[in-house]
Amino acid sequence: MLLNHPGQSGFSEYDLFTFFKHPSIKSMTIVTNKGQVKFITKSDRFQGKIVSKFCAKFFTHINIINDSHIEKLLKKLYSINMIKYKVR
């Protein structure tokens, strides 16, 4: 799935919800208006139920989710080998 995001914005909460919920979506790519490319891909170890529980716990005490929260979540999911995450 390819998305165009204005400016330098990253993945949104809705982007991640869509990506994690649908098994048919293997990769999601953002191309910003300034040409930056960000992509996430489900690894072979990706498990939707585990990721859903992890996200729910991660966002429990956050009132307004911003780009830095999303970035931390993606880096954590990358560190436990659930996703591949790159910014170019």
C-alpha beads as a LAMMPS data file, in Angstrom:
LAMMPS data file: protein, C-alpha beads

88 atoms
87 bonds

1 atom types
1 bond types

-500.0 500.0 xlo xhi
-500.0 500.0 ylo yhi
-500.0 500.0 zlo zhi

Masses

1 110.0

Atoms # bond

1 1 1 0.000 0.000 0.000
2 1 1 1.429 3.396 -1.020
3 1 1 0.412 6.621 0.731
4 1 1 1.219 10.271 0.064
5 1 1 1.646 12.331 3.236
6 1 1 1.984 16.127 3.295
7 1 1 5.244 17.680 4.428
8 1 1 7.423 15.300 6.414
9 1 1 4.689 13.543 8.397
10 1 1 5.052 9.892 9.269
11 1 1 2.644 7.019 9.681
12 1 1 -0.573 7.931 11.456
13 1 1 -2.388 5.935 14.100
14 1 1 -5.014 5.066 11.465
15 1 1 -2.304 3.934 9.011
16 1 1 -0.941 1.522 11.609
17 1 1 -4.392 0.273 12.592
18 1 1 -5.124 -0.504 8.934
19 1 1 -1.715 -2.107 8.391
20 1 1 -1.891 -4.341 11.463
21 1 1 -5.552 -5.313 11.059
22 1 1 -5.462 -6.541 7.456
23 1 1 -3.406 -9.683 6.795
24 1 1 -3.494 -8.954 3.057
25 1 1 -1.416 -5.783 3.545
26 1 1 2.200 -6.943 3.744
27 1 1 3.908 -3.545 3.306
28 1 1 2.980 0.109 3.644
29 1 1 5.025 2.934 2.134
30 1 1 4.793 6.698 2.601
31 1 1 6.266 9.181 0.157
32 1 1 6.306 12.708 1.572
33 1 1 6.000 15.847 -0.536
34 1 1 9.713 16.421 0.068
35 1 1 10.638 13.021 -1.352
36 1 1 11.336 11.152 1.880
37 1 1 10.288 7.490 1.759
38 1 1 9.249 5.537 4.874
39 1 1 8.156 1.931 4.795
40 1 1 7.083 -0.837 7.102
41 1 1 6.822 -4.514 6.213
42 1 1 5.448 -7.371 8.276
43 1 1 8.227 -9.816 9.087
44 1 1 7.824 -13.571 8.910
45 1 1 7.464 -13.474 12.718
46 1 1 4.585 -10.949 12.628
47 1 1 1.622 -12.022 14.792
48 1 1 -1.399 -9.728 14.602
49 1 1 -2.829 -10.627 18.012
50 1 1 0.467 -10.031 19.778
51 1 1 0.967 -6.702 17.988
52 1 1 -2.600 -5.603 18.818
53 1 1 -2.094 -6.327 22.521
54 1 1 1.298 -4.643 22.456
55 1 1 -0.145 -1.495 20.812
56 1 1 -3.045 -1.345 23.266
57 1 1 -0.631 -1.516 26.199
58 1 1 1.759 0.973 24.577
59 1 1 -0.938 3.621 24.018
60 1 1 -2.915 3.088 27.268
61 1 1 -1.692 6.192 29.105
62 1 1 -1.302 8.489 26.096
63 1 1 -4.094 11.027 25.577
64 1 1 -2.965 12.479 22.249
65 1 1 -0.852 10.257 20.007
66 1 1 1.787 12.175 18.059
67 1 1 4.538 11.313 15.561
68 1 1 7.107 10.646 18.296
69 1 1 4.824 8.050 19.930
70 1 1 4.299 6.317 16.573
71 1 1 8.050 6.400 15.922
72 1 1 8.797 4.796 19.322
73 1 1 6.202 2.095 18.685
74 1 1 7.622 1.288 15.242
75 1 1 11.163 1.106 16.623
76 1 1 10.008 -1.213 19.415
77 1 1 8.153 -3.500 16.989
78 1 1 11.271 -3.500 14.812
79 1 1 13.452 -4.422 17.809
80 1 1 11.308 -7.490 18.567
81 1 1 11.355 -8.479 14.867
82 1 1 7.625 -8.070 14.194
83 1 1 8.205 -5.540 11.402
84 1 1 10.903 -4.158 9.153
85 1 1 11.056 -0.358 9.268
86 1 1 13.142 1.952 7.091
87 1 1 13.359 5.666 6.390
88 1 1 15.184 6.860 3.256

Bonds

1 1 1 2
2 1 2 3
3 1 3 4
4 1 4 5
5 1 5 6
6 1 6 7
7 1 7 8
8 1 8 9
9 1 9 10
10 1 10 11
11 1 11 12
12 1 12 13
13 1 13 14
14 1 14 15
15 1 15 16
16 1 16 17
17 1 17 18
18 1 18 19
19 1 19 20
20 1 20 21
21 1 21 22
22 1 22 23
23 1 23 24
24 1 24 25
25 1 25 26
26 1 26 27
27 1 27 28
28 1 28 29
29 1 29 30
30 1 30 31
31 1 31 32
32 1 32 33
33 1 33 34
34 1 34 35
35 1 35 36
36 1 36 37
37 1 37 38
38 1 38 39
39 1 39 40
40 1 40 41
41 1 41 42
42 1 42 43
43 1 43 44
44 1 44 45
45 1 45 46
46 1 46 47
47 1 47 48
48 1 48 49
49 1 49 50
50 1 50 51
51 1 51 52
52 1 52 53
53 1 53 54
54 1 54 55
55 1 55 56
56 1 56 57
57 1 57 58
58 1 58 59
59 1 59 60
60 1 60 61
61 1 61 62
62 1 62 63
63 1 63 64
64 1 64 65
65 1 65 66
66 1 66 67
67 1 67 68
68 1 68 69
69 1 69 70
70 1 70 71
71 1 71 72
72 1 72 73
73 1 73 74
74 1 74 75
75 1 75 76
76 1 76 77
77 1 77 78
78 1 78 79
79 1 79 80
80 1 80 81
81 1 81 82
82 1 82 83
83 1 83 84
84 1 84 85
85 1 85 86
86 1 86 87
87 1 87 88
